[in-house]
Amino acid sequence: MTDDHGARLAAVACESVIMHSDEHILEYAGSFRLVRKIAQGGMATVYEAEHLGPAGFAKRIALKVIHPHYAKEKTWLQLFIDEAKLSANLVHGNIVQIYQLGEVEGQYYIAMEYIKGPTLRNMIERHRELDRLIPVHVAAYVTSRVCRALDFAHTYAGPDGRPLDIVHRDVSPNNIMSTWDGHIKLADFGIAKAKTSSDPMDASPMLMMGKKHYMSPEQILGLDVDGRSDVFAIGVVLYELLTLEPLFYEDATELLIDEVTWRPLPNIREKVPAVPKAIEEALMAALDRDPAHRPTAATFGKTLDRWCEAQSVVATPDRLQDHLAALFPTTYQPSAAGAEITRFSNFKHGLRRNGAHQRGWFGRLLHGMRV
């Protein structure tokens, strides 16, 4: 990105804090400064940013901005809003934290925890480049932490004490991250299903949402899903961690449905002869085609934890940190503070600029910049 044309970020957020019994509201107008684009998906773009406040306050965050054409569609905008509302109270050490849902002139963004470190997809691809399998204790440790996150979401209750029956529905290596110091984070509840949120699939049962190669049989068939569907998905992820190969290959939807629902699963021992029996059994239980026969996320995670604890090399965040340092020697150290190239300020002024013609306000802000 460059600031050649003086592009400026918009003022974004007013945060309201209720104080005392008279419900006095203290308003604080904050803003964000973009640093760089991290990722661009089908529905939104994620930026590394700084949340700016008074007296030089600055907090590094990730800013997820819905694409303008989706913001105009009521169904997809509601899905984006539901993601923020659903995830905001899922406060858990293995879940990416949501800080704020904001809106500027009808456009919505989510401010969330910024994770410095690789995704699981990065780790898998790096091991492929090195032609070296991921140590079993690392694969089991990572999977068990995702299971903890899923169990927390699956059993989370609303203010009335009733479970919300949250199902992530998009568990995949792209949505699992590691901090450089070895902590695992599950991200992107963008298509999560809960009792309290709307679901586009209710109106369009044939709509396929999520990454199809990590879907459970019931999800890919458009049937009702619960937490056990996520268990199948994390089982697919564990298989890929152990073998460095995807469990399901087919691209054509009809062929993939056959592959996921009834074709015999490959024997993991033919791929990795040294895989421990306990890990193989836990994996195959998670991959059972019948959800009634799968373990819960809590049971699956505890099984993996017990195996990890019995090893001579016990998996810990410190050990994963060492593994990442060896795996990514040139990118392991986080970038130095103050290394940002782009400078943004005065968000509202940027909104009023004329002459820009890109997609809505956010496109106008980025007009002339290389992201």
C-alpha positions, -999 to 999 in steps of 0.1 A, spaced: 0 0 0 11 36 -5 -2 70 6 6 87 -28 -29 102 -31 -33 110 6 -60 83 11 -75 85 45 -93 60 67 -127 68 79 -137 75 114 -152 45 125 -164 37 157 -183 51 186 -180 29 216 -206 32 243 -201 23 279 -230 22 303 -220 37 336 -238 39 370 -274 32 377 -287 61 356 -273 44 325 -252 74 316 -235 67 283 -200 78 277 -192 81 240 -158 78 226 -151 82 189 -122 61 178 -107 53 145 -85 27 127 -53 29 107 -48 2 81 -14 -14 79 -17 -41 52 -42 -65 37 -39 -99 53 -64 -119 33 -93 -116 9 -122 -141 9 -154 -144 -10 -174 -123 14 -149 -100 31 -113 -86 32 -92 -88 64 -66 -61 72 -40 -57 98 -49 -24 115 -44 -3 146 -73 9 168 -64 44 177 -76 63 208 -68 93 230 -34 100 245 -16 80 219 -35 48 225 -30 22 198 -39 -15 197 -30 -39 169 -61 -56 156 -75 -74 125 -102 -55 107 -127 -76 86 -146 -55 61 -176 -70 42 -174 -66 4 -197 -37 -7 -218 -59 -30 -225 -83 -1 -233 -54 22 -262 -45 -1 -277 -80 2 -298 -84 33 -292 -121 38 -254 -118 36 -252 -87 56 -272 -104 83 -248 -133 82 -219 -109 87 -236 -92 116 -246 -126 132 -209 -136 130 -199 -107 152 -229 -110 176 -224 -148 179 -186 -147 183 -184 -117 206 -191 -136 238 -172 -167 229 -143 -157 251 -119 -187 251 -81 -190 248 -84 -211 216 -109 -188 198 -100 -156 179 -117 -128 200 -142 -103 185 -139 -68 199 -164 -47 180 -190 -46 152 -190 -12 135 -208 5 107 -199 35 85 -226 48 61 -242 14 58 -210 -5 55 -200 -30 82 -167 -42 97 -156 -64 125 -126 -56 147 -110 -87 161 -79 -101 177 -49 -100 155 -30 -132 154 8 -131 146 16 -164 132 9 -190 105 -23 -207 96 -25 -245 97 -26 -243 59 8 -225 59 22 -252 82 10 -281 61 23 -265 29 57 -257 45 60 -294 56 52 -304 20 79 -282 7 104 -298 31 90 -333 24 88 -339 61 59 -352 81 44 -331 109 54 -348 142 24 -368 155 25 -351 189 23 -317 172 -6 -328 151 -24 -343 181 -18 -312 202 -31 -288 176 -62 -308 170 -69 -312 207 -68 -274 211 -93 -269 183 -115 -295 200 -114 -273 231 -125 -243 211 -153 -264 194 -165 -278 227 -168 -243 242 -188 -232 212 -210 -263 211 -219 -260 248 -221 -223 251 -253 -210 267 -272 -177 262 -283 -153 289 -312 -175 297 -289 -205 304 -301 -225 274 -274 -238 250 -272 -220 217 -262 -251 198 -235 -233 179 -220 -252 150 -189 -237 133 -195 -254 99 -162 -242 84 -135 -260 103 -105 -262 79 -67 -255 79 -73 -220 67 -94 -211 97 -70 -225 123 -41 -203 133 -11 -205 155 6 -176 173 43 -176 170 45 -185 207 26 -217 201 -11 -210 209 -38 -224 187 -68 -202 176 -100 -212 158 -112 -183 136 -141 -174 113 -175 -182 127 -188 -165 95 -212 -193 86 -217 -207 121 -252 -219 128 -270 -213 161 -306 -212 174 -304 -174 176 -290 -166 142 -305 -167 107 -293 -194 83 -294 -188 45 -296 -226 41 -331 -226 56 -344 -208 26 -320 -225 1 -313 -261 12 -292 -267 -18 -269 -238 -10 -235 -252 0 -217 -230 25 -182 -238 38 -152 -256 23 -167 -287 7 -136 -309 12 -139 -306 50 -177 -311 53 -193 -339 71 -217 -363 52 -247 -346 68 -235 -311 59 -227 -319 23 -261 -335 19 -278 -304 33 -292 -322 63 -295 -308 99 -261 -306 116 -249 -303 152 -216 -302 169 -207 -337 157 -204 -323 122 -175 -301 133 -159 -332 149 -159 -349 115 -143 -317 100 -115 -316 126 -110 -353 119 -105 -345 83 -80 -318 93 -61 -343 116 -59 -368 87 -43 -340 66 -19 -330 94 -7 -366 97 -4 -375 60 1 -340 44 -25 -351 19 -62 -342 18 -86 -369 28 -111 -360 0 -100 -350 -35 -130 -348 -58 -138 -314 -72 -171 -322 -89 -198 -319 -63 -216 -351 -73 -184 -371 -71 -174 -354 -38 -207 -363 -22 -200 -400 -31 -165 -397 -17 -176 -381 16 -207 -402 22 -200 -438 13 -167 -446 -4 -143 -465 19 -119 -442 37 -82 -447 30 -61 -467 55 -39 -441 72 -13 -468 79 -7 -471 42 2 -434 42 19 -432 76 29 -467 89 42 -454 122 10 -437 133 2 -448 168 -28 -471 172 -45 -448 197 -43 -419 173 -56 -440 145 -86 -452 165 -94 -417 177 -92 -404 141 -115 -431 127 -140 -425 154 -142 -388 145 -146 -398 108 -175 -422 114 -201 -415 87 -228 -419 113 -228 -388 136 -243 -408 164 -211 -429 165 -187 -399 166 -173 -386 199 -181 -351 211 -155 -325 206 -147 -327 243 -142 -365 242 -121 -363 210 -99 -336 225 -94 -354 258 -85 -386 240 -58 -368 221 -46 -350 253 -43 -382 272 -21 -396 244 0 -365 243 5 -366 281 18 -402 279 46 -394 254 82 -388 263 80 -355 244 49 -337 257 34 -312 234 31 -277 248 30 -242 234 67 -239 240 74 -270 219 51 -258 192 69 -224 193 102 -242 188 88 -262 159 75 -230 142 108 -213 147 126 -241 129 98 -244 103 98 -207 94 133 -194 101 130 -163 80 95 -152 90 94 -164 126 102 -131 143 72 -107 142 77 -74 123 92 -46 142 69 -19 156 66 12 135 74 -7 103 41 3 86 43 20 53 9 35 51 -4 63 72 -42 70 76 -62 94 96 -93 116 95 -117 89 84 -147 110 78 -128 135 57 -119 106 34 -155 96 31 -164 130 17 -136 130 -9 -148 135 -45 -136 120 -77 -132 84 -65 -154 59 -83 -145 25 -69 -169 2 -51 -185 23 -24 -168 41 4 -141 15 10 -131 13 -26 -129 51 -28 -106 50 3 -83 25 -14 -84 42 -48 -48 47 -60 -33 25 -33 -15 -8 -38 -27 -32 -11 
